Amino acid sequence: MATDHIPVKSRSWDPNYNPRPFFFRQRYSGGFRLVAWTPELSQLKALVYSILDTFPDSVEALLKLREEEFSDRFSRYFGPVRRNDLVETIRRNESFVFSDGGNQLCVKRPDADDHIALDDHGILFIYSDSPHFIDLCRRHGFRRKRRKLIFADGHWHVRPKDSVILGKSIVRQLGLESVE
């Protein structure tokens, strides 16, 4: 399906999925995490940048790139980066990082287990026990409410035509290395 005419605000699109911004605590195989979603990309960007502002000067980045549109396989690129360099690269490539349905960005504090993952559906997963992240979600207008996630039902992934080229460019800009 061509998506050029569809007014999307996130990486995935479903005409019947449009809840208000929310976050909730979710159990996963490694413990608990926060899950946050919003239809407004500006709100998602503000939350991600606020979280990154709390991270130390040196972080670890993992960028997963889906190189074939209908594949579930991702190429993975990892490396240590300066937080400021990462934020600058994200800002220069926001259309890719925040609205490409074929990539996932993970950023980890090397001094703690805290990390975030922005998945290919526009869902932000926050892996931390710190209540500070709950406060950040609230300050950015997310309401604590458990909601069904967009991938629970049929949906479209929305990707720019030059996604693979943009992804590889970000890998080079950050100096990330291919990992298995």
Wavefront OBJ file of the C-alpha trace (Angstrom):
o trace
v 0.000 0.000 0.000
v 1.369 3.418 -0.904
v 1.582 5.644 2.138
v 2.510 8.983 0.551
v -1.028 10.296 1.025
v -1.555 8.986 4.562
v -1.160 11.612 7.302
v 0.965 9.664 9.785
v 2.344 10.908 13.063
v 4.343 7.867 14.099
v 6.269 4.909 12.716
v 3.256 2.642 12.517
v -0.162 3.518 11.347
v -3.619 2.125 11.916
v -6.665 4.325 11.241
v -8.420 2.799 14.270
v -5.552 3.286 16.723
v -5.349 6.757 18.214
v -5.279 6.707 22.015
v -4.178 9.744 23.948
v -0.514 9.741 25.094
v 0.013 7.047 27.718
v 2.609 5.160 29.693
v 2.447 2.168 31.996
v 4.683 -0.229 33.877
v 4.979 -3.605 32.183
v 6.496 -6.903 33.283
v 8.856 -8.455 30.743
v 11.274 -11.394 30.891
v 13.994 -9.276 32.554
v 11.808 -7.538 35.137
v 9.818 -4.335 34.680
v 9.940 -1.504 32.158
v 7.929 1.575 31.305
v 6.096 1.642 27.985
v 5.234 5.050 26.485
v 3.371 5.945 23.300
v 1.927 9.097 21.767
v 0.452 9.985 18.377
v 2.405 13.261 18.477
v 5.988 12.969 17.265
v 6.946 16.285 18.885
v 5.897 14.890 22.269
v 7.845 11.664 21.707
v 10.947 13.632 20.658
v 10.752 15.851 23.739
v 10.541 12.833 26.048
v 13.453 11.034 24.376
v 15.670 14.136 24.488
v 14.771 14.726 28.149
v 15.715 11.166 29.014
v 18.986 11.396 27.094
v 19.786 14.620 28.986
v 19.863 12.532 32.191
v 22.400 10.073 30.748
v 26.168 10.487 31.248
v 28.528 11.959 28.658
v 29.385 8.520 27.305
v 26.647 6.076 26.300
v 26.289 2.875 24.323
v 24.114 2.913 21.206
v 22.552 0.009 19.359
v 20.860 0.727 16.033
v 18.837 -2.059 14.448
v 18.042 -1.664 10.760
v 15.486 -3.662 8.815
v 16.971 -3.843 5.344
v 14.062 -5.591 3.648
v 10.594 -4.139 3.998
v 8.715 -7.296 5.004
v 11.494 -9.049 6.905
v 11.615 -9.554 10.664
v 15.405 -9.696 10.552
v 17.455 -6.685 11.597
v 21.091 -5.804 10.991
v 22.552 -4.619 14.297
v 25.176 -1.905 14.828
v 26.665 -1.106 18.225
v 29.256 1.100 19.851
v 30.158 3.602 22.539
v 29.367 7.200 21.594
v 29.479 10.597 23.203
v 25.951 11.505 24.272
v 26.203 14.948 22.663
v 27.269 13.375 19.351
v 24.351 10.951 19.550
v 21.838 13.717 20.289
v 23.229 15.868 17.473
v 23.014 12.936 15.037
v 19.448 12.178 16.136
v 18.455 15.835 15.662
v 19.959 15.900 12.142
v 18.112 12.687 11.272
v 14.818 13.015 13.161
v 12.707 11.939 10.198
v 14.576 8.645 10.179
v 14.985 8.071 13.921
v 11.460 9.041 14.937
v 9.337 8.135 11.930
v 10.925 5.209 10.125
v 9.052 1.957 10.707
v 12.095 -0.141 9.952
v 14.586 0.714 12.663
v 15.034 0.529 16.394
v 17.333 2.705 18.484
v 18.563 1.605 21.905
v 20.689 3.766 24.202
v 22.227 2.489 27.432
v 24.024 4.095 30.334
v 27.278 2.141 30.721
v 27.362 3.070 34.431
v 23.958 1.471 35.155
v 21.393 -0.860 33.642
v 19.166 2.060 32.618
v 18.447 2.111 28.915
v 15.790 3.094 26.426
v 14.583 1.452 23.251
v 12.624 3.315 20.593
v 11.084 0.549 18.541
v 9.871 0.348 14.962
v 6.288 1.119 16.062
v 7.085 4.437 17.739
v 6.860 2.878 21.205
v 9.417 3.987 23.763
v 10.506 1.354 26.272
v 12.299 2.676 29.363
v 14.268 0.077 31.275
v 14.872 1.526 34.725
v 13.643 1.265 38.303
v 14.057 4.996 38.858
v 10.823 6.916 39.556
v 12.469 9.860 37.784
v 11.373 8.437 34.429
v 7.748 8.252 35.569
v 8.018 11.949 36.468
v 9.502 12.728 33.030
v 6.633 10.920 31.290
v 4.094 12.896 33.303
v 5.895 16.213 32.711
v 5.706 15.594 28.977
v 1.957 15.002 29.055
v 1.825 11.207 29.121
v -0.894 9.789 31.364
v -0.399 6.619 33.345
v -2.861 4.201 31.777
v -2.486 0.668 30.481
v -3.413 0.517 26.796
v -3.267 -2.037 24.059
v -0.167 -1.422 21.936
v -0.403 -0.697 18.231
v 1.228 -3.975 17.205
v -1.527 -5.987 18.937
v -3.652 -5.608 15.785
v -2.982 -5.158 12.084
v -1.060 -2.000 11.205
v 1.205 -0.489 8.573
v 4.868 0.385 9.009
v 5.713 3.685 7.392
v 9.218 4.162 5.950
v 10.809 6.802 3.752
v 12.113 5.508 0.419
v 15.736 6.200 1.377
v 15.623 4.414 4.758
v 18.441 1.964 4.126
v 20.777 4.730 2.929
v 19.867 6.965 5.903
v 20.387 4.131 8.366
v 23.829 3.275 7.016
v 24.741 6.983 7.099
v 23.856 7.180 10.814
v 25.926 4.057 11.474
v 28.919 5.801 9.860
v 28.271 9.128 11.622
v 28.266 7.433 15.031
v 31.086 5.005 14.264
v 28.978 1.964 15.125
v 30.206 -1.531 14.306
v 28.178 -4.435 12.915
v 27.330 -7.073 15.545
v 25.600 -10.445 15.348
l 1 2 3 4 5 6 7 8 9 10 11 12 13 14 15 16 17 18 19 20 21 22 23 24 25 26 27 28 29 30 31 32 33 34 35 36 37 38 39 40 41 42 43 44 45 46 47 48 49 50 51 52 53 54 55 56 57 58 59 60 61 62 63 64 65 66 67 68 69 70 71 72 73 74 75 76 77 78 79 80 81 82 83 84 85 86 87 88 89 90 91 92 93 94 95 96 97 98 99 100 101 102 103 104 105 106 107 108 109 110 111 112 113 114 115 116 117 118 119 120 121 122 123 124 125 126 127 128 129 130 131 132 133 134 135 136 137 138 139 140 141 142 143 144 145 146 147 148 149 150 151 152 153 154 155 156 157 158 159 160 161 162 163 164 165 166 167 168 169 170 171 172 173 174 175 176 177 178 179 180
